[in-house]
Amino acid sequence: MEIEWRKLRADQLRDKARQGAMVICPFGSVEQHGPHLPVEVDSQLGEAVALRTARLVAQKEPVLVLPMFWAGIAEHHMSFGGTVTLDFATYLAVARCLCESIVRHGFKRIVLLNGHGGNDNALRVIADELTPKLKVPILQMTYWYAAATAVAKNLDTQKELLHACEAETSMMMALRPDLVARDRIALARANTTPQVKDLVGPGIYSWRALGASSASGVWGNPEAASPEKGERLLNAIAEEIAGKLTNKELWSLPILADKVEP
């Protein structure tokens, strides 16, 4: 059963809307990923997670995956070069048009599946803005948060997915080994400065350029990566997210409330 929106005809997509298909919109980025990985990592991994997740969801209910939206909010990577970034107003406008198009064609369930940390806050605000306007449930998730248990269980030197790290490098080794410069992984070792949460704990946010916290543009330990670990991560992440998306109660939660009279 085809799950990729771009590979179907318009009449087939109309049928999918009548069947109540869930629509997954993957969001990524083109940005530096240290000395050893290509700039497409977040888009490559985000799309892979979306497709693997959808194939599992499709065993239970109809689902579609839109093409990856590859441009993200990545100002914090610009000092390294190779990065494309959007401002929030542009990002909101594109996401709004995508969601409006989906709803106009009769789809009533949207998942904004994020693969880049810099998009996380923006997509949360976008879900907040568009849900009451479009009057359909719009779920927002960043895949390594939505599948935090699966990620942690499959890492040896980190507790979570970071950046150009054990996790991302492993998954790229599994998906596109030809794009991983293994002979340059050791260059990821570099001087780092503490994160805000390391100094004062969670709950306080401060924007910082990534180059101000890592001289190599890497957070984490890519030297612990392997293609076998990457395949395990991709499968485990997809399984955890698919399990959540096929929870019927999730989609039946009320999203709007009647006006309360004084």
N, C-alpha and C positions, 0 to 999 in steps of 0.2 A: 504494500500500500504506500503510495507516494506521500511524503510529508512535507516536501519542499514547495512552498508557494510558487516560486519562480518556474517550476517545471510542469505546472498544471495549466490547463486551458481555463478561460474565463467561465465556461459552463460547468466545469468540474469544481471550480472554486465556489460558484453559486450553490452547488449541491452541498459542499462542505459547510457553508453558512447555514443551510436548511437543517443539516445534521447537528448543528450546535457545536461545531469544532472550536477548540481552544486555539488561540493564535499566540505563538511565542515570537517575540521581537528581540533578537540578540543585539546588544550594543557593545562595541569594542573601542579600540584606539589604535593609532599608529604613533609610536613613541619609542624612545631609546630603551633598550633592555640590556644594559651593561656591555661588556666587551665581547660577549660570546653568543648573543641571541639576536635575531632580526627584529626590526621595529614592528612587525605584524603580530607579535606574540599574543596580545590581548584579544585581537580580532580572530586569530586562528583558534585559540583555545576557547573563546566564548562561543564561537560557531560550533565547534566540535561538541562542547557540552550541550548546547541547545539541540543539536541533531541526535546525539545519543540519548538524551532525555526524552525527546519526542518519539523516538522509535520504541521506547519502553511504554510511554503513555499510549501510543497507538495500539498497543495490545489490548487496551481496555476501552478507549474512546477516541473519537476523531480529533486530530491535532494537526496544525500547520506551523511551519517555521519560515518566517520571512528571511530574506537575505540579510547578512550581517551589516549593520550600520557602522562603518569602520572609523569614523571621525569622532573623537571624544574631547573631553575637557582635560587638557594635559599641560597647562601652563607650567606646572611644577617640574616638567621634564625639559623645557625648552633650552636650558643652558647647555645641554649635551649635544644638541643638534639632532637632525633626523626625525624630529617630532612635528606633528600637525596638531594644532589645537583650535577649538571653537570657544567663543564666549557663551555665557549662559543663555542670552537672549536668542542667539542662533540655534543653540541646542534645543531649547524649549520649542521654538517654531517648527523645527524639523520633526521632533517627537510628536507634537500636536497634530501636524499634518498626517503623519503615519497613522496615529490612533484614530483620527477622524475618518480617514479613508477606510480603515478596517471596519469601523462601526457603520459607516454608510452602506457597506456591502452586506450588512446583516449579521456580522459576528458580534457576539455579546460577552466574550471572555478574552482578556488580553493579559499576557505576561511580558513584562519588561525585564528581560534576563541580561544582567550586566556582567561584563568581563573585564572591566577596568576600574580601579579604585577611585580615580578622579571623577567618574560618572555617578558614583553612588548617591551622594547628597542631591545632585541635580535630578536624578530619576525619581528619588523619593518625593521631591517637591512636585515634579511633573505628575506623578500619580495622584498626589493630593489635589492638584489644580484641575486635572482632567476628569477624574472620577465623577464629581458632582455635575460637571458640565455635560459629559457624554452619557451619564446614567448607566454605566456598565461597570462591573468589577475590573479594576486594573491592578494586577499584582506586580510589585516591584521586588526584585531579588538580585543580589550580587552572589554569584554561584558559590564562592568559597565561604560565605557566611551561611547561606542556605544549606550547605552541605558540610558544615564545620566538623561534625563528628567523623564523616568519611575522610576528610582531609587529614585530620589529626591522627587517625588510626594508621594512615599509610605513609607517614613521614618519620624519619629517624632522628633528625637533628633540629627540627623546627616544630612548633606547636600549631602553626597556621601557615597559610599561603602568604608570601610576602611579595618580592619583586625580583624577577630574574633569578629565582632562588632554587632551592631543592625541588619544590613542587613544579614551578613553571618550566624549569629546565628539563625535568623528568618527562613532563607531558609533551614538550616539544621534541624530545628524543624519540618518543613513541610515535608522534604524528608526522614530524618532518625532520628526521635525523640529518638530512642533507643541509639543513639551515642552522644546525648547531655547530659552532666552531669549538670543538672539544679542546683543541690546543690552546685556546685563549681563556678557558674557564678559570685557571689559576689567577688571571689578571683581575678577577672579581674581588680578590682580597684587597682591602683598602681601608684607609682611615675612616672612621664613622664618628658621629656625635650622637648623644642620647636623643630619644624621642621625648616629646612633651609628657606622655604617659609614663615614661621611665622615671621622670623626675618628680612628678606630682600625682601620678595615678590617672585613671580614666575620668572623663567628664569635662575636660578642658581641651579646647581645640585652638590651634594656631597654624595658619598656612605657612609652609616652608618649601622652598625649592628643594627638590630631591638632592641636588648637588651640594646643598648645605649640610646634609646629613650623611651622605655617602659619596666619597670621591670617585668611586667606580660606577655609580648609578645602579648599584645592586643592594638589595636588602635580603639577607639570608645566606644560605650555603649551597651554591650550585655544585660544589664538589661532591656532594652526597647524592647527586642525581643519577638515575639509570632509566633506560627505556622500559624495563619491566615494572619499575615503580610508577612510571608515567601511565602505563596501561591500566594498572590497578587503580590509580587515582581517577582516571577518566571514567572507568566503569563504576566505581564506588560513588563518585559524585553524581553521575547520571541516575543511579538507582535511588539515592537518597532524595534527590529533587523530584524524580518521577513519583515516588511514593507520596510526597507532599501534594503535588499537583493533582493527583487522582483521588485525593480525599474529597468526597462529595460534600462534606460539611463545610469545607473551606469555601466552596463556590456558592453555597446556599446562605451564607451569612448576609444579613441585610446590610446594605451600604447607604441607604438614604432613610431619612425620618420625615414623617409628616410634620407640618408646622404645628407647633404647640400654641394653642390659643391662650391668651392671658386670663 
